[in-house]
Amino acid sequence: MANPNIPFSLMRIPLILSGLVYLGLGAGCFALPMFESALREAELPAVFFYGFGIFCVLLGLATIIFACILHKPNKAIYIIALIITILYIPSAYIFFGIPMVIFLLRQDVRNYYGINL
C-alpha cells in the first residue's frame, strides 16, 4: 500500500495529463488522412499518419499505466520516473515536468523508493 504522506499526485497528474495529450494526438493522426485536402498538403502517405498515430496511442497508454503503478516502492520505478522527467523538462511538456522534479527531489520520496543520494 502506498504511504499516505507522499504526494504521489505531483507525479500522477502530470503523467495522466500527458498520456491524454498523447492519446489525443494519436486520435488526430488517425483522423487526418480522412481529409483529402490535408493529405495533399502534407505530401506524406497515409501510412505515416497511421503509424505515428499508433505510436502516440501506445505511448499514451504506457504513460497512464506507469502512473497507475507509481506507488510501488521499487528503485526501477524511481529511475524510470527520473528518465521521463528528464525528457519532459527540455520539451513542450515542461509544465508537466516541473511538479515531477519537485516530487522526485523530495527526501521522503527518495527514502520511500530506497534511493540514497
Backbone as a chain_set.jsonl record, in Angstrom:
{"seq": "MANPNIPFSLMRIPLILSGLVYLGLGAGCFALPMFESALREAELPAVFFYGFGIFCVLLGLATIIFACILHKPNKAIYIIALIITILYIPSAYIFFGIPMVIFLLRQDVRNYYGINL", "coords": {"N": [[0.845, -1.183, 0.0], [0.439, 2.255, -0.659], [2.309, 4.906, 0.81], [0.641, 7.232, 2.779], [1.621, 9.797, 3.271], [3.195, 10.667, 1.219], [3.186, 12.729, -1.598], [1.891, 11.548, -4.181], [0.373, 12.575, -6.189], [1.694, 14.696, -7.361], [3.22, 13.512, -9.265], [1.567, 11.691, -10.58], [-0.664, 13.105, -11.713], [0.497, 14.891, -13.727], [1.553, 12.853, -15.39], [-0.731, 11.408, -16.203], [-2.165, 13.437, -17.504], [-0.363, 14.066, -19.59], [-0.371, 11.619, -20.881], [-3.014, 11.608, -21.799], [-2.833, 13.713, -23.602], [-1.105, 12.576, -25.48], [-2.802, 10.486, -26.36], [-4.835, 12.004, -27.539], [-3.379, 13.233, -29.597], [-2.73, 10.969, -31.065], [-5.305, 10.176, -31.867], [-5.907, 12.341, -33.481], [-4.041, 11.965, -35.508], [-5.034, 9.654, -36.66], [-7.386, 10.625, -37.713], [-6.611, 12.57, -39.549], [-5.756, 11.596, -42.205], [-8.235, 11.169, -43.347], [-9.169, 13.458, -44.428], [-8.971, 14.672, -47.519], [-7.78, 17.004, -48.584], [-5.975, 17.829, -46.597], [-4.192, 15.743, -46.644], [-3.105, 15.986, -49.17], [-1.754, 18.423, -48.927], [0.173, 17.798, -47.03], [1.891, 16.028, -48.211], [2.686, 13.495, -47.505], [2.475, 9.941, -47.155], [-0.539, 8.188, -46.216], [0.001, 6.082, -44.568], [2.099, 6.876, -42.957], [0.858, 8.661, -41.181], [-0.929, 6.925, -39.898], [0.853, 5.13, -38.698], [2.303, 6.849, -36.986], [0.177, 7.661, -35.418], [-0.532, 5.246, -34.139], [1.81, 4.856, -32.671], [1.672, 7.1, -30.936], [-0.698, 6.553, -29.513], [0.014, 4.157, -28.205], [2.143, 5.109, -26.656], [0.789, 6.949, -25.029], [-0.938, 5.209, -23.616], [0.981, 3.648, -22.278], [2.119, 5.588, -20.629], [-0.031, 6.293, -18.958], [-0.526, 3.828, -17.718], [1.912, 3.523, -16.375], [1.638, 5.603, -14.561], [-0.253, 4.488, -12.933], [1.095, 2.432, -11.597], [2.924, 3.682, -10.067], [3.044, 3.917, -7.297], [4.335, 1.766, -6.152], [7.005, 0.688, -4.131], [9.861, 0.686, -5.541], [13.11, 0.674, -6.855], [13.547, 0.708, -9.601], [11.225, 1.833, -10.643], [11.465, 4.434, -9.697], [13.75, 5.234, -11.125], [12.842, 5.046, -13.784], [10.844, 6.991, -13.672], [12.472, 9.202, -13.223], [13.9, 9.295, -15.645], [11.802, 9.809, -17.447], [11.044, 12.312, -16.486], [13.371, 13.796, -16.987], [13.263, 13.788, -19.752], [10.954, 15.292, -20.141], [11.484, 17.897, -19.203], [13.17, 19.555, -21.041], [11.344, 19.92, -23.122], [8.176, 20.427, -24.819], [6.562, 19.683, -22.812], [7.269, 20.877, -20.418], [5.824, 22.093, -18.371], [4.523, 19.952, -17.285], [6.687, 18.579, -16.359], [7.855, 20.056, -14.262], [6.369, 19.774, -11.701], [6.915, 17.08, -11.466], [9.682, 16.955, -11.104], [9.861, 18.231, -8.642], [8.537, 16.328, -7.085], [10.289, 14.102, -7.335], [12.647, 15.003, -6.127], [12.147, 15.272, -3.446], [12.901, 14.433, -0.073], [11.476, 12.486, 1.435], [10.274, 11.001, -0.582], [12.472, 9.932, -1.92], [13.471, 8.333, 0.138], [11.336, 6.547, 0.373], [11.447, 5.113, -2.028], [13.919, 3.999, -1.72], [16.269, 5.289, -2.451], [19.372, 6.552, -1.974], [20.971, 9.408, -1.841]], "CA": [[0.0, 0.0, 0.0], [1.202, 3.483, -0.773], [2.438, 5.735, 2.001], [-0.27, 8.367, 2.601], [2.308, 11.076, 3.44], [3.923, 11.015, -0.001], [2.25, 13.325, -2.564], [2.014, 10.911, -5.495], [-0.356, 13.351, -7.191], [2.657, 15.543, -8.072], [3.755, 12.731, -10.378], [0.49, 11.017, -11.308], [-1.497, 14.018, -12.504], [1.165, 15.238, -14.995], [1.682, 11.687, -16.256], [-2.035, 11.107, -16.8], [-2.483, 14.5, -18.459], [0.463, 13.917, -20.787], [-0.888, 10.449, -21.574], [-4.22, 12.017, -22.516], [-2.39, 14.518, -24.749], [-0.633, 11.608, -26.481], [-3.964, 9.811, -26.934], [-5.48, 12.961, -28.432], [-2.542, 13.375, -30.793], [-2.921, 9.744, -31.844], [-6.627, 10.237, -32.5], [-5.797, 13.321, -34.554], [-3.294, 11.362, -36.617], [-5.92, 8.718, -37.345], [-8.431, 11.372, -38.412], [-6.052, 13.452, -40.573], [-5.808, 11.08, -43.587], [-9.606, 11.15, -43.867], [-9.381, 14.695, -45.153], [-8.149, 14.585, -48.73], [-7.002, 18.223, -48.786], [-4.858, 17.836, -45.647], [-3.227, 14.744, -47.093], [-2.433, 16.543, -50.337], [-0.842, 19.471, -48.481], [1.238, 17.234, -46.219], [2.77, 15.289, -49.112], [3.12, 12.269, -46.841], [1.475, 8.892, -47.335], [-1.437, 7.976, -45.082], [0.617, 5.09, -43.684], [2.886, 7.613, -41.977], [-0.042, 9.173, -40.148], [-1.435, 5.795, -39.12], [1.954, 4.63, -37.874], [2.551, 7.82, -35.928], [-0.982, 7.6, -34.53], [-0.393, 4.045, -33.309], [2.885, 5.139, -31.722], [1.175, 8.048, -29.927], [-1.67, 5.864, -28.664], [0.759, 3.236, -27.334], [2.89, 5.916, -25.696], [-0.181, 7.469, -24.08], [-1.37, 4.114, -22.742], [2.104, 3.291, -21.405], [2.27, 6.648, -19.634], [-1.121, 6.174, -17.986], [-0.283, 2.603, -16.946], [3.014, 3.81, -15.457], [1.102, 6.44, -13.481], [-1.007, 3.617, -12.029], [1.983, 1.58, -10.795], [3.923, 4.573, -9.476], [3.05, 3.831, -5.841], [5.103, 0.609, -5.681], [8.351, 1.115, -3.709], [10.856, -0.04, -6.301], [14.11, 1.598, -7.411], [13.384, 0.79, -11.053], [10.147, 2.791, -10.912], [12.038, 5.775, -9.483], [14.667, 5.527, -12.224], [12.021, 5.299, -14.965], [10.226, 8.31, -13.471], [13.53, 10.192, -13.407], [14.171, 9.385, -17.083], [10.667, 10.502, -18.059], [11.124, 13.71, -16.076], [14.475, 14.405, -17.722], [12.79, 14.007, -21.12], [9.894, 16.296, -20.156], [11.953, 19.243, -18.861], [13.55, 20.416, -22.178], [10.399, 19.769, -24.224], [6.928, 21.178, -24.679], [5.93, 19.204, -21.578], [7.993, 21.427, -19.272], [4.905, 22.368, -17.269], [4.269, 18.667, -16.64], [7.923, 18.118, -15.755], [8.209, 20.803, -13.052], [5.926, 19.079, -10.49], [7.559, 15.779, -11.386], [11.0, 17.186, -10.5], [9.628, 18.506, -7.22], [8.22, 15.038, -6.47], [11.448, 13.209, -7.294], [13.72, 15.543, -5.296], [11.762, 15.276, -2.029], [13.62, 13.439, 0.737], [10.601, 11.374, 1.807], [10.068, 10.182, -1.78], [13.706, 9.151, -2.131], [13.514, 7.292, 1.17], [10.299, 5.564, 0.055], [11.938, 4.266, -3.121], [15.208, 3.428, -1.347], [17.341, 5.99, -3.164], [20.22, 7.278, -1.019], [21.884, 10.314, -2.534]], "C": [[0.884, 1.239, 0.0], [1.214, 4.238, 0.548], [1.555, 6.97, 1.832], [0.402, 9.734, 2.726], [3.013, 11.546, 2.174], [2.933, 11.541, -1.04], [2.42, 12.747, -3.973], [1.29, 11.701, -6.582], [0.567, 14.308, -7.957], [3.244, 14.825, -9.29], [2.629, 12.138, -11.226], [-0.293, 11.956, -12.215], [-0.785, 14.459, -13.787], [1.315, 14.05, -15.94], [0.361, 11.361, -16.943], [-2.412, 12.169, -17.826], [-1.643, 14.385, -19.73], [0.049, 12.678, -21.573], [-2.144, 10.772, -22.362], [-3.878, 12.893, -23.724], [-1.877, 13.599, -25.86], [-1.797, 10.881, -27.142], [-4.718, 10.733, -27.898], [-4.698, 13.169, -29.715], [-2.676, 12.146, -31.676], [-4.253, 9.73, -32.558], [-6.619, 11.241, -33.65], [-5.055, 12.771, -35.759], [-4.137, 10.342, -37.365], [-6.971, 9.45, -38.168], [-7.887, 12.186, -39.581], [-6.097, 12.866, -41.989], [-7.217, 11.02, -44.166], [-9.923, 12.396, -44.667], [-8.426, 14.742, -46.341], [-7.279, 15.82, -48.921], [-5.807, 18.279, -47.835], [-3.785, 16.849, -46.071], [-2.452, 15.252, -48.302], [-1.416, 17.601, -49.928], [0.352, 18.893, -47.73], [2.28, 16.515, -47.062], [3.4, 14.076, -48.437], [2.069, 11.199, -47.055], [0.644, 8.697, -46.057], [-0.845, 6.978, -44.09], [1.463, 5.77, -42.609], [2.009, 8.096, -40.839], [-0.598, 8.047, -39.286], [-0.351, 5.239, -38.199], [2.264, 5.554, -36.71], [1.397, 7.838, -34.931], [-0.927, 6.391, -33.606], [0.691, 4.253, -32.264], [2.405, 6.053, -30.597], [0.186, 7.382, -28.982], [-0.957, 4.916, -27.708], [1.555, 3.991, -26.28], [1.969, 6.502, -24.636], [-0.657, 6.397, -23.108], [-0.255, 3.704, -21.778], [2.302, 4.327, -20.304], [1.195, 6.552, -18.563], [-0.948, 4.93, -17.137], [0.858, 2.817, -15.959], [2.538, 4.675, -14.293], [0.331, 5.59, -12.469], [-0.105, 2.75, -11.147], [3.056, 2.391, -10.073], [4.062, 4.383, -7.965], [3.847, 2.649, -5.302], [6.525, 1.037, -5.329], [9.443, 0.276, -4.366], [11.823, 0.973, -6.918], [13.953, 1.763, -8.916], [12.287, 1.788, -11.417], [10.654, 4.21, -10.727], [12.943, 6.166, -10.651], [13.895, 5.814, -13.51], [11.352, 6.666, -14.86], [11.245, 9.418, -13.662], [13.848, 10.38, -14.89], [13.046, 10.127, -17.792], [10.722, 11.986, -17.73], [12.23, 14.44, -16.819], [14.076, 14.667, -19.172], [11.738, 15.109, -21.196], [10.426, 17.715, -19.978], [12.358, 20.061, -20.102], [12.581, 20.343, -23.358], [9.177, 20.657, -24.006], [6.173, 20.781, -23.42], [6.604, 19.757, -20.327], [7.064, 21.692, -18.092], [4.429, 21.089, -16.587], [5.516, 18.209, -15.879], [8.279, 18.82, -14.459], [7.669, 20.136, -11.786], [6.546, 17.693, -10.338], [8.95, 15.897, -10.771], [10.856, 17.431, -9.004], [9.341, 17.205, -6.476], [9.474, 14.189, -6.299], [12.561, 13.713, -6.38], [13.387, 15.552, -3.805], [12.472, 14.145, -1.283], [12.729, 12.254, 1.09], [10.308, 10.457, 0.618], [11.293, 9.33, -2.04], [13.847, 8.056, -1.088], [12.502, 6.186, 0.879], [10.768, 4.599, -1.028], [13.307, 3.642, -2.812], [16.381, 4.035, -2.086], [18.107, 6.818, -2.133], [21.223, 8.118, -1.787], [22.669, 11.131, -1.557]], "O": [[1.958, 1.246, 0.601], [0.244, 4.207, 1.305], [1.697, 7.69, 0.844], [-0.186, 10.738, 2.326], [3.388, 12.714, 2.076], [1.942, 10.873, -1.336], [3.018, 13.378, -4.844], [1.564, 11.516, -7.768], [0.253, 14.691, -9.084], [3.707, 15.467, -10.231], [2.732, 12.089, -12.452], [-0.553, 11.623, -13.372], [-1.396, 14.41, -14.854], [1.217, 14.212, -17.156], [0.339, 11.069, -18.139], [-2.921, 11.843, -18.899], [-2.158, 14.586, -20.83], [0.11, 12.681, -22.803], [-2.327, 10.27, -23.471], [-4.553, 12.825, -24.752], [-2.175, 13.812, -27.035], [-1.787, 10.678, -28.356], [-5.183, 10.292, -28.949], [-5.279, 13.271, -30.795], [-2.731, 12.263, -32.901], [-4.338, 9.324, -33.716], [-7.254, 11.012, -34.679], [-5.4, 13.076, -36.9], [-3.978, 10.176, -38.575], [-7.402, 8.951, -39.208], [-8.63, 12.47, -40.52], [-6.453, 13.594, -42.915], [-7.371, 10.837, -45.374], [-10.838, 12.397, -45.489], [-7.211, 14.84, -46.168], [-6.142, 15.698, -49.378], [-4.732, 18.733, -48.229], [-2.595, 17.1, -45.875], [-1.261, 14.972, -48.435], [-0.335, 17.677, -50.511], [1.444, 19.458, -47.794], [3.438, 16.409, -46.655], [4.519, 13.683, -48.767], [0.881, 11.514, -47.13], [1.097, 9.013, -44.957], [-1.159, 7.026, -42.901], [1.533, 5.29, -41.477], [2.367, 7.959, -39.67], [-0.724, 8.201, -38.071], [-0.624, 4.914, -37.044], [2.463, 5.102, -35.583], [1.615, 8.01, -33.732], [-1.242, 6.499, -32.421], [0.521, 3.875, -31.105], [2.703, 5.803, -29.429], [0.228, 7.621, -27.775], [-1.286, 4.873, -26.523], [1.631, 3.555, -25.132], [2.334, 6.547, -23.461], [-0.766, 6.65, -21.908], [-0.512, 3.443, -20.603], [2.619, 3.973, -19.169], [1.487, 6.714, -17.378], [-1.202, 4.977, -15.933], [0.787, 2.345, -14.825], [2.99, 4.496, -13.162], [0.269, 5.93, -11.288], [-0.512, 2.372, -10.048], [3.999, 1.819, -9.526], [5.124, 4.672, -7.413], [4.02, 2.542, -4.088], [7.189, 1.684, -6.139], [9.89, -0.724, -3.805], [11.4, 2.004, -7.44], [14.201, 2.844, -9.449], [12.415, 2.511, -12.405], [10.314, 5.098, -11.509], [12.903, 7.306, -11.113], [14.253, 6.728, -14.252], [11.297, 7.412, -15.837], [10.916, 10.47, -14.209], [14.043, 11.509, -15.341], [13.302, 10.979, -18.642], [10.476, 12.826, -18.595], [12.047, 15.584, -17.236], [14.503, 15.66, -19.76], [11.64, 15.794, -22.215], [9.867, 18.651, -20.55], [11.911, 21.203, -20.211], [12.96, 20.672, -24.482], [9.158, 21.516, -23.125], [5.243, 21.474, -23.01], [6.508, 19.142, -19.265], [7.467, 21.534, -16.94], [3.982, 21.129, -15.441], [5.403, 17.522, -14.863], [8.955, 18.226, -13.619], [8.444, 19.937, -10.851], [6.686, 17.188, -9.225], [9.357, 15.031, -9.997], [11.628, 16.907, -8.201], [9.839, 16.996, -5.37], [9.696, 13.619, -5.231], [13.355, 12.905, -5.898], [14.265, 15.815, -2.983], [12.62, 13.04, -1.805], [13.192, 11.114, 1.048], [10.114, 9.255, 0.802], [11.177, 8.143, -2.344], [14.3, 6.957, -1.408], [12.786, 5.012, 1.115], [10.511, 3.398, -0.946], [13.793, 2.825, -3.595], [17.383, 3.361, -2.322], [17.53, 7.696, -1.492], [22.205, 7.6, -2.319], [23.492, 11.952, -1.96]]}, "num_chains": 1, "name": "protein.A"}
